[in-house]
């Protein structure tokens, strides 16, 4: 039996998070925070920007957890890993509609306490849908 393939054009969903999808450029990060729009879905803050035709390729993601709220690096790394994993599993929402997707996306953790993966994933999904609708 063949596994069911429920994506467009017969291509399977890609559940990877490659280097091209990571936002590393200081210039692009400054552009994201200076010209981007934002909204909060506690415990996450979404900052997004679509510069038009300047950037090609997939949506680039930045994940940040504040040192002020989480002193231990292990706590910050765990939250960043959970956010990246939730994005990786749900990025098909953005990939399916590339014309509406933001080119630069920043997800900041603004909560004061650690949340479960399920709570983070639920808020991230609703945040991605909201990014696409704007």
GUZALUM-191775 format. One record per residue: residue in one letter; x, y, z of N, C-alpha, C in turn. Coordinates in Angstrom, 2 decimals. Layout:
<sites>
 code    n_xx    n_yy    n_zz   ca_xx   ca_yy   ca_zz    c_xx    c_yy    c_zz
    A       X       Y       Z       X       Y       Z       X       Y       Z
...
</sites>
This chain:
<sites>
 code    n_xx    n_yy    n_zz   ca_xx   ca_yy   ca_zz    c_xx    c_yy    c_zz
    X    0.83   -1.19    0.00    0.00    0.00    0.00    0.87    1.25    0.00
    X    0.48    2.19   -0.80    1.19    3.47   -0.87    0.65    4.43    0.19
    X    1.52    5.20    0.85    1.03    6.19    1.81    0.29    7.31    1.10
    X   -0.70    7.84    1.76   -1.49    8.94    1.19   -0.64   10.20    1.10
    X   -0.74   10.88   -0.02    0.02   12.11   -0.24   -0.97   13.24   -0.38
    X   -1.08   14.11    0.65   -2.13   15.13    0.66   -1.60   16.54    0.37
    X   -0.47   16.66   -0.32    0.03   18.00   -0.64   -0.14   18.27   -2.13
    X    0.11   19.51   -2.51   -0.09   19.94   -3.89    0.98   19.35   -4.81
    X    0.63   19.14   -6.07    1.52   18.74   -7.15    2.27   17.44   -6.85
    X    1.75   16.62   -5.96    2.37   15.35   -5.69    3.65   15.40   -4.89
    X    4.00   16.58   -4.36    5.22   16.71   -3.57    4.87   16.58   -2.10
    X    5.66   15.80   -1.36    5.37   15.66    0.08    5.71   16.94    0.83
    X    5.06   17.12    1.99    5.39   18.26    2.84    6.81   18.13    3.31
    X    7.55   19.22    3.29    8.94   19.20    3.75    8.97   19.66    5.20
    X    9.36   18.75    6.09    9.43   19.06    7.51   10.86   19.36    7.92
    X   11.56   20.14    7.11   12.93   20.50    7.44   13.00   21.96    7.83
    X   14.08   22.33    8.47   14.33   23.73    8.80   15.78   24.01    8.42
    X   15.99   24.37    7.16   17.34   24.49    6.60   17.97   25.84    6.90
    X   19.23   25.96    6.54   19.99   27.19    6.77   19.37   28.36    6.01
    X   18.80   28.12    4.84   18.18   29.19    4.05   16.96   29.77    4.74
    X   16.37   29.02    5.65   15.18   29.47    6.35   15.49   30.20    7.65
    X   16.75   30.25    8.05   17.13   30.92    9.29   17.52   32.37    8.97
    X   17.05   33.28    9.78   17.35   34.69    9.60   18.61   35.02   10.39
    X   19.73   35.26    9.68   21.02   35.49   10.33   21.61   36.86   10.02
    X   21.21   37.46    8.91   21.79   38.71    8.46   21.39   39.87    9.38
    X   22.39   40.59    9.88   22.12   41.73   10.76   21.33   42.81   10.03
    X   21.62   42.98    8.74   20.91   43.97    7.93   19.42   43.61    7.84
    X   19.12   42.34    7.58   17.72   41.92    7.47   17.01   41.95    8.82
    X   17.73   41.64    9.89   17.13   41.71   11.22   16.77   43.15   11.57
    X   17.68   44.09   11.25   17.39   45.50   11.49   16.20   45.96   10.65
    X   16.13   45.48    9.41   15.01   45.82    8.53   13.69   45.27    9.09
    X   13.72   44.06    9.61   12.53   43.44   10.19   11.99   44.26   11.35
    X   12.87   44.68   12.26   12.40   45.39   13.45   12.12   46.87   13.18
    X   12.71   47.46   12.15   12.45   48.87   11.88   11.19   49.07   11.03
    X   10.95   48.20   10.05    9.83   48.40    9.14    8.73   47.36    9.27
    X    8.94   46.34   10.09    7.97   45.26   10.20    6.77   45.59   11.06
    X    5.72   44.81   10.90    4.52   44.91   11.73    4.57   43.81   12.78
    X    3.82   44.01   13.87    3.87   43.01   14.93    2.52   42.87   15.62
    X    2.35   41.74   16.28    1.20   41.49   17.13    1.60   40.46   18.17
    X    0.86   40.43   19.27    1.14   39.51   20.37    0.04   38.45   20.46
    X    0.47   37.24   20.67   -0.39   36.12   21.06    0.33   35.46   22.22
    X    0.00   35.89   23.42    0.76   35.47   24.60    0.90   33.96   24.65
    X    2.08   33.43   24.83    3.36   34.02   25.23    4.28   34.36   24.06
    X    3.76   34.50   22.84    4.60   34.79   21.68    4.29   36.16   21.11
    X    5.31   36.79   20.53    5.17   38.04   19.80    5.67   37.78   18.39
    X    4.87   38.11   17.40    5.21   37.90   16.00    5.57   39.24   15.37
    X    6.72   39.29   14.72    7.14   40.46   13.95    7.35   39.96   12.53
    X    6.69   40.59   11.56    6.79   40.10   10.18    6.94   41.26    9.22
    X    7.58   40.97    8.07    7.82   42.00    7.06    7.94   41.34    5.70
    X    7.28   41.91    4.71    7.39   41.47    3.33    7.90   42.62    2.49
    X    9.20   42.62    2.17    9.78   43.76    1.46    9.46   43.84   -0.02
    X    8.64   42.97   -0.53    8.29   43.01   -1.95    9.18   42.07   -2.74
    X    9.73   42.58   -3.84   10.53   41.75   -4.74   12.00   41.70   -4.36
    X   12.40   42.39   -3.30   13.81   42.44   -2.92   14.33   41.07   -2.50
    X   13.54   40.33   -1.75   13.97   39.03   -1.23   13.26   37.91   -1.96
    X   14.01   36.93   -2.37   13.45   35.73   -2.98   13.76   34.55   -2.08
    X   13.03   33.48   -2.26   13.28   32.28   -1.47   12.26   32.10   -0.37
    X   12.54   31.16    0.53   11.57   30.85    1.58   11.51   31.93    2.66
    X   10.49   31.86    3.48   10.37   32.74    4.64   11.53   32.48    5.59
    X   12.19   33.54    6.04   13.30   33.40    6.97   12.80   33.69    8.38
    X   13.22   32.84    9.34   12.70   32.89   10.70   13.78   33.26   11.70
    X   13.41   34.11   12.65   14.26   34.48   13.78   13.51   34.09   15.05
    X   14.18   33.40   15.96   13.57   33.00   17.24   14.40   33.62   18.36
    X   13.72   34.26   19.32   14.43   34.90   20.41   13.70   34.68   21.73
    X   14.49   34.40   22.77   13.97   34.26   24.13   14.81   35.18   25.01
    X   14.19   36.06   25.82   14.96   37.06   26.57   15.75   36.47   27.74
    X   16.95   36.98   27.89   17.81   36.57   29.00   17.28   37.13   30.32
    X   16.59   38.25   30.25   16.06   38.88   31.47   15.03   37.98   32.16
    X   14.20   37.30   31.38   13.15   36.47   31.96   13.65   35.06   32.31
    X   14.63   34.56   31.54   15.14   33.21   31.75   16.66   33.28   31.87
    X   17.14   33.28   33.09   18.58   33.46   33.35   19.41   32.28   32.87
    X   18.88   31.08   32.99   19.64   29.89   32.62   19.57   29.65   31.12
    X   20.73   29.43   30.53   20.80   29.20   29.09   20.03   27.94   28.69
    X   19.99   26.96   29.57   19.28   25.73   29.23   17.77   25.99   29.08
    X   17.23   26.89   29.89   15.81   27.24   29.76   15.54   27.98   28.46
    X   16.42   28.93   28.12   16.26   29.68   26.88   16.39   28.76   25.67
    X   17.38   27.87   25.70   17.58   26.96   24.57   16.41   26.00   24.41
    X   15.84   25.56   25.52   14.69   24.65   25.46   13.49   25.34   24.81
    X   13.23   26.58   25.20   12.11   27.31   24.62   12.33   27.59   23.14
    X   13.56   27.98   22.78   13.86   28.22   21.36   13.71   26.94   20.55
    X   14.14   25.83   21.10   14.01   24.54   20.42   12.54   24.18   20.24
    X   11.71   24.43   21.23   10.28   24.14   21.13    9.62   25.02   20.07
    X    9.99   26.30   20.01    9.41   27.20   19.01    9.83   26.78   17.61
    X   11.11   26.46   17.43   11.59   26.01   16.12   10.90   24.72   15.68
    X   10.71   23.80   16.61   10.05   22.53   16.29    8.59   22.76   15.92
    X    7.90   23.61   16.64    6.50   23.91   16.32    6.42   24.57   14.94
    X    7.36   25.46   14.62    7.38   26.10   13.30    7.65   25.06   12.21
    X    8.62   24.20   12.46    9.01   23.19   11.48    7.83   22.27   11.14
    X    7.05   21.91   12.14    5.92   21.02   11.91    4.73   21.71   11.26
    X    4.67   23.04   11.35    3.50   23.78   10.85    3.83   24.79    9.77
    X    5.04   24.76    9.24    5.40   25.75    8.22    4.69   25.50    6.89
    X    4.05   24.34    6.75    3.29   24.08    5.53    2.18   25.10    5.34
    X    1.73   25.73    6.43    0.72   26.79    6.32    1.26   27.96    5.50
    X    2.53   28.27    5.67    3.17   29.37    4.93    3.57   28.92    3.54
    X    4.08   27.71    3.41    4.58   27.22    2.13    3.44   27.07    1.12
    X    2.24   26.76    1.59    1.11   26.56    0.69    0.62   27.84    0.04
    X    0.91   29.00    0.64    0.49   30.27    0.06    1.67   31.24    0.05
    X    2.64   31.04   -0.85    3.86   31.86   -0.83    3.63   33.33   -1.18
    X    2.57   33.65   -1.93    2.34   35.06   -2.29    1.85   35.87   -1.09
    X    1.23   35.24   -0.11    0.75   35.95    1.08    1.73   35.86    2.24
    X    2.68   34.97    2.16    3.59   34.71    3.28    4.58   35.86    3.46
    X    4.89   36.21    4.70    5.92   37.23    4.93    7.29   36.66    4.59
    X    8.19   37.50    4.11    9.54   37.06    3.76   10.42   36.97    5.00
    X   10.17   37.84    5.98   10.94   37.84    7.23    9.96   37.67    8.38
    X   10.28   36.76    9.29    9.39   36.48   10.41   10.22   36.33   11.68
    X    9.86   37.08   12.70   10.51   36.96   13.99    9.50   36.50   15.02
    X    9.87   35.49   15.79    9.00   35.00   16.87    9.76   35.20   18.17
    X    9.21   36.07   19.02    9.84   36.39   20.30    9.00   35.81   21.42
    X    9.65   35.20   22.39    8.94   34.65   23.54    8.84   35.74   24.58
    X    7.61   36.19   24.90    7.45   37.30   25.85    6.90   36.85   27.19
    X    6.64   35.56   27.35    6.11   35.05   28.60    7.15   35.08   29.71
    X    6.69   35.05   30.94    7.60   35.06   32.09    7.83   33.65   32.64
    X    7.00   32.70   32.24    7.14   31.33   32.73    7.20   30.38   31.53
    X    7.75   29.20   31.76    7.87   28.21   30.70    6.51   27.60   30.41
    X    6.17   27.49   29.15    4.91   26.88   28.73    5.20   25.51   28.10
    X    4.17   24.69   28.01    4.31   23.37   27.40    4.41   23.51   25.88
    X    4.92   22.47   25.26    5.05   22.47   23.81    3.69   22.63   23.14
    X    2.67   21.99   23.68    1.33   22.07   23.09    0.79   23.49   23.11
    X    1.01   24.20   24.21    0.54   25.59   24.31    1.28   26.48   23.31
    X    2.60   26.27   23.19    3.39   27.06   22.24    2.95   26.76   20.82
    X    2.76   25.49   20.50    2.36   25.12   19.15    0.99   25.69   18.79
    X    0.07   25.66   19.71   -1.27   26.20   19.46   -1.21   27.69   19.13
    X   -0.46   28.45   19.90   -0.33   29.89   19.65    0.43   30.17   18.36
    X    1.44   29.33   18.06    2.21   29.54   16.85    1.36   29.29   15.61
    X    0.52   28.29   15.64   -0.36   28.02   14.50   -1.31   29.19   14.26
    X   -1.93   29.69   15.33   -2.85   30.82   15.15   -2.09   32.08   14.72
    X   -0.84   32.24   15.16   -0.03   33.38   14.73    0.35   33.29   13.26
    X    0.68   32.10   12.78    1.02   31.94   11.36   -0.20   32.22   10.48
    X   -1.36   31.75   10.91   -2.59   32.02   10.16   -2.86   33.52   10.12
    X   -2.64   34.19   11.24   -2.86   35.64   11.29   -1.87   36.40   10.42
    X   -0.62   35.93   10.36    0.38   36.56    9.47   -0.04   36.45    8.01
    X   -0.64   35.33    7.65   -1.07   35.13    6.26   -2.28   35.97    5.91
    X   -3.13   36.26    6.89   -4.35   37.00    6.60   -4.11   38.50    6.48
    X   -2.97   38.99    6.98   -2.70   40.43    6.92   -2.00   40.82    5.65
</sites>
